[in-house]
């Protein structure tokens, strides 16, 4: 899953910076609509096979690789600068609600009407986004980017833009430091449900549901907490809370208490990723925004893949409890990154500017 994102995100970002992003999104929505409609039709006529399903899922994934960095790069064009944090938080909230509700709705539709209806509803969702893009007119024309040096040069230029801007560079470093240990929860969740909670499939579903609940709560509480603590202190606190979740899961306290701590994990996950994502979007130049967000997604995908594989491998040599304690210690230590790699604060209003990441967390909060 991570390979297409890691390999193709940056070239897709180059295209989105070169070409009208609205047009890119319209084309990708038509492409995704075609794939989803084909899946519905083939399932309806009983032509679908496992190999064909996987192939078409891969095709849809390739379309999403182009769609996601382009989609994220238009958010600053949709709202005033001071509203970007709220807009990204709202997007994350809707995503987590969809991730929690979507599979349940799909299951009901499949039981009542068959699997093809789920694919058909998915196709209709792409049609809705296509129509929204069709009627959206950007307030400002997209900045023209020089294409004479070719795709490779544009990719290198995008990487250098991220490296040279301290706030964005620190965002990528902080993203790696958080996601690598945090990914252990995703990679080990089936084992935790079975071995630590003894709840098998039901426990796995409950963990996902409570994680989503915490993510929604995090999105709602994020503006208030960030106002009082500032971005860096808030991210440090989120990392420490995530570490406590690992310790609770490794402990022998009541199963239901351990299960409920998944809400803290969801809250910390949402708080961290939304803040880092928003900071990147605020600091990226408009001409490099799609490439910058593509690099952000590449770092995220690589960190998830490497982290999940590493902690899974470690769990084959040590007990699950030992691994959870080790991860808790690692992610708690990464909270110190707030003082080593500060990202600064986000604007609190449309008229305010983000505080420079050159300042320490203490200065930025003050």
N, C-alpha and C positions, 0 to 999 in steps of 0.2 A: 504493500500500500504506500510505503514511503518513497519508493524509487521514482515513480512518475512525478511526484511532487518535487523531489529533490533535483531531478534531471531537467524537467520541463518548465518549472515555475519561472526561472529567470528569463529564458527566451520568450515566454508568454508575457512577462512584464515588459520586455523590450517592445513587443508588438503593441501593448496597451499604451506605452509612452509615445510610440510613433504614430499610431492610428487613433482616430476619434474613439474614445473609450465607450461612448454610447453605442456606436456602431459595432464595436467588438462584442459588447454584451448582448446586443440584439441578435447578432449572428450565432453566438454561443447558445442563447436561449432557443433559437430555432433548431440548432443541432441537437440540443438536449431534448427538446420537444419531440423531434423525429425519433430519437432512440427510445424514449419512454413510450411513445405511441406504438412503435414497432414491437416493443416488448408486450404491450397490452394485446395487440392484434395476434401475435404469434402464440401467446398463452391462450387466447380465446379459441383459436383454431387448433389447439393441441399440437402445435409445431415446436414448442419450446423444449429444449433438451438442457441438461446440466452444463454441457460445454458451451452451448449457445448463450445460456444465461450468464455464465462467467465472462464470455467474450463481450457481450453487450454491456455488462456491468463495467468491464475495463474501458470500453468506449465511452461510457458515461463519465467514468473517472477522469479520462483524458480531457473531456470537455470541461469538467469542474476545475482542472488544473489551470485552464485558461481563464475561466470565469472568476475564481475566487480572488486572485490578486487585483484583477481589473475592478471587480465589485468593491473591494475594500478601498481602492484608490479613489473612488468617486465620492466617498462619504464626506470629505471636506468640501466638495462642491455642492452638496445638498443642504448643508446647515452652516450657520456662522461659526467662526473659529472657536468661540467660547462654548458652543453647544456640541462640539465634537465628542467630548467625553460622554455626555448623556446619550448621544446618537449611537456610539459604539456600545455603550452599556445596554441600550434598548435592543440593538441588534443581537447582542449576546443573550439577552433575556429571551427574545423570540426564538433564537436558535435552540436554547435549552428546553424551552416549552415544547417546541416542535419535536425535539429528540425524545422527550418523555411521552408526548401525546401521540405522535405519529405511528409508532409500532402498535400501540393499543387500537387505534382507529383502523389500521391496516388489518389487524387480526379479526376485528369485528366484520369488516367488509369481506374478507376472505371466507369467513364462516357462513356468511349470509348469501354472497353472490359469486364467490370464486376468486381465485388469485388475479385474474385478468382485470378485475375492477380496481384493485389496488394500484396496478400499473397505470390504468386509465386516469385515476385521480392524480397520480404523480404527474402524468402528462399535462393535465389541466392546470396544475400548479405552475408549470413552466410557461403556459400560455398567459397566465395572469401577470407574471413578471415581464413577459414580452410586451404586453399591452401597456404596462406601467412605463417601461422604457420608451415605448413608441410615443407616448404623450409627454414625456419629460423633456424639457428644453433647458440645457445648462445655462446658468446666468452669465458665465464668461466663456469665451472660446478657449479650447485647449491650447496650451502653449506649443508652438511648433518646435520639434526637436530635430537637430541636424542628423541626417541619415547617411551622409556621404562616407563615413568610416566603416559602415557595415555592422552586422549583428554582434560579432565578437567584441568589437570596440565598444559598442553600446553596453554590453554586459559588463565589461571591465570598468567602464565609466560608472555604472550603477553600483558595483562593488566598492569602488573608490569613494563614491559619494557617501556610502554608509560608513566606511572606515574613517573618513575625514571629519564627519560630524559626531562629536563626542557623545551627545545624548543618544543618537541612534545606535552607535557602536556599543554603548553601555547597555542599551535595551537588548541587543542580541546576546551579549554576554550574560546578562541577568536571566534572559529567557532560557539559555542553555543550563545555567546553574540551577534553575528551579525545575525545569521539565525533566532533566535526566533522573534526579531522585524521585520526583513526583510521578513519573511514568511507571514506577514500580507498582503503584496501586492498580493501574490499568492492566499491567502485565500479569500481576499475581492475584487479581480479584477472584477468578474462579477457584484458585487454591484456598484463598482466605475464606470464601463462602463455604467450601467443603470441610477444610481442616480446622479452621479456627472457630467458625460459627456453627458448623454441622447442619447447614440449611440447604445444601445442594442447590438445585436450580432456583428454588424459591428465594434462597438467600442472595443469590447472584442478582436476581431481578430486584429484590428489595434494596440491595446496595446501590444499584444504578438509579432506582427511583429516588432514594434519599439523597444521593449525590446531586441529582437534578434539582431537587427541592432546595438544597443548600446553595446551588448555583443561582437559582432564581432569587433567593433571599440576599445573596451577595450582590447581585445586580441592583436590587432595590436599595440596599444599605450603602453601596459604594460611594455615592456623592457626599453623604454626610460624614462617613468615616474619613474620606480623603480630605475633606475640608478641615477637620480637626488635627489629623496626623500628618498630612502631606503624603506624597506618593511613596517616598523611600521608606519612611517609618511604617507605613501601612503594608508595604510589600514584605518588610522584615517580619512584621507580626503575622502575616499570612503564612510565611514559610514556617514559623515556629508552630502555629496552629496545625499545619499539615503534619509536622513532625509528631505532635501529640496524638494525632489520629493513628499513626503507625504504632505508637506505644500502646494506645488503648486496644488496638486490634491484636497486639502481641500479648496483652495481659490476660488475666483470668477473671476479669469482672464479668458481670452478667451479660449474656449474649446480646440482649436487646439494647443495653447501654452501648456496647461496642458497635452495634449496627447503627444506632442513632448518631454516632460520631461521624458517619459518612456525610452528614449535612455540613459539618465543619470542613471536611475535605472539599465538598462542592463549593462552599463559600470561598475558601482560600484559592481554589483553582480559578474560579470566575474573577475574583478580585485581582489576582496577579496577571492573568492573561489579558483581561480587559484594559488594565492600566498600562501594561507594556505595549499593547496594540495601539491604544490611543496616543501614547507618547510618541511612538514611531510616526503615526499619521500627522501629528501636529508639527513635528520637526522636519519631515521630509519636504524637499522642494517640490513644487507642483510638477516640474518637468521630469522628476525622477521618482514620482510617488509610486507608480506601478512596479517599477523595478525594486524599489526599497521594500515594498510590501511582499514582493515575491521572495526576496532574500529572507525576510522575517518568517515567511511560511517554510522556506527551505530549512532554516535553523530549527524551527519547531518540529518539522517532520524528522529531521536527522536526530534530534535530541530524543524524541519519542521512540524511534526505532532502536537507537543505540542503548537508551536506558532500559527499555523493556527487555531487549535481548540480554543485556548484562545482568540485570537483577534476576531474570529467569534462570540464567546459567548459574548464578550464585546460589539460587534456591535448590539446585540439583546437588550442591556440595555441602550445604549447611541446612539446618532446620529452618522452617518458615519463620519461627519466632526470632531466631538469630538474625535472619535477613531483615525482618521488619525493624528490629532494634538498630541495626547498622544504618538502614535507610533513614530512620528517625534522626540519628546523629548527623548524618551527612546533610540532610535538608535543613536542619537547625543551624549547622555551621554556615551554610550558604546565605543565611539571613544577614551575615556580616557584610555581604556584598553591597548592602545599602550604603555603607560608608566608603567602600573601595571603588565601586562603580555607580555613582549616583546618577539618577536620570532627571532630577529636578521635579518641580511641581507643574501641574497642568493649569491652564487658565480657568478661573472661576466664573468668568463672565465673558460676554462677547467683546468687551473693550479691553480686557486684560490680556497680557502676554504670558507665555509659559516662563517660569523662572529658570534661569540658565542652569544646566547640569554641571557647570564648572564649579558651582557652590556646593558646599557640603550639605547633608540632610538637615543639620541643625540650622545653618544659615537659610536654607531654602524654606524651611517651615516657619522660621521667624519672619 
